Amino acid sequence: MDANNSKTVSCECGGRLTKRERELKSSLITRLNRIEGQVRGIKGMVERDEYCDDILNQVSAVRAAINSLSRLILENHIRGCIVEGIKNDDRDIVDELITTIGRML
């Protein structure tokens, strides 16, 4: 199954845990490792006094990578935790989602 199109998500929202499929979790970790490396690269660029525009381009790339990661996590949150919460008549889960989306915007 493609981690970007994961349809099966296990949710244990009572304990505030989300069990992710191995492939999705691996994809998220890979993305986070790449982002971490990009941030370390930016730090090195600042330490070497590299040109501002070059640094800003790298910051933009990190921002895009984080946005992509956020969208993937949000998609899986909606497919798992939110759907499960609605099935269990948890009305607060929708308010939580609205707050989360507001923070992301």
N, C-alpha and C positions, 0 to 999 in steps of 0.2 A: 504494500500500500504506500502511496506517495505521501510523505509527511505534510506536504502542502494541501492535500485534499483529504486529510484524515476525517473519517466520518464516525469512528468509534472512539468515544472518550468516556472514561470512567471518572465519576465524580463522587467524592466523599465530602460534601460541603459542610456537613455538621462539624467535622473536625478541621475544616478549612484546608483540606488537602485535595489535590487533583492528581489522580494516578494517570500518567500519560503513557501511551503506547511507546514501546522501546524505540521505534523508528522516529516518532515525533520528538521524543526526548533527545535522541542522538542528534537530530537536525537542529534543535534549539541550542544544544551545547556547542555544536560546530559553529553556528552563527555567533554565539556569544564569544567563543574563542577568537573568531575572526575580528569581531568588534574590539575585543580586548587588545589584540595585536595592532589594530589600526590606531587605537588611543595611545598605546605605547609609542607608535611611530610618530604621532603628532607631538608627543612630549619630546621626543628626540629632535624633531624639527625645531621646536622652540628653543631647546638647549643649544642647538647649532646656529641659532639666529637666522633661520632660513626665511625666505621672502614671504611676506604676509599673505599674498594671494595664493601661494602654494599651500600654506597651512590651512587657509579658509576652504580651499577645495577639498582637502582631506577631512576637515570638520564636516563639510557637507556630505561627504561619502559616509561618514560615521552616522550622521543624523538619518540618512536614507536607510542604512542598515538597521538601525534601532527601530525606525518606523515599520520596516518590513517585519522585524521580529515581533513588534507589538501587535501588528495586524494578525499574524499567525496565532499568537497566544489568545487574542481577543476572539478570533474565529472559533478556536477550540473551546474557549470559555463559554461562548454562546451555545455551541453545539452540545456541550456537556453540562456544565453547572447550571446555566440558565434554563435550558430545556428541562433538566431534572427538577430544578426548583419550581418551575411552572407546573410540571406534572404533579408535584407534591403540594401545590397550592401555597407556595411561599411567595407572598406578595412583596416582601421586602427585597427579593432578588432583582426585581425590575428596577426598583429605586437604586440599588447598588450598581446595576448596569448603566443607568442614566448618569450617575455620578462618575463612574469610571470613564465613560465616553466623554463627558464634560472635561475631565482632567486631561484626556488625550488630545482634545481639540485645543 
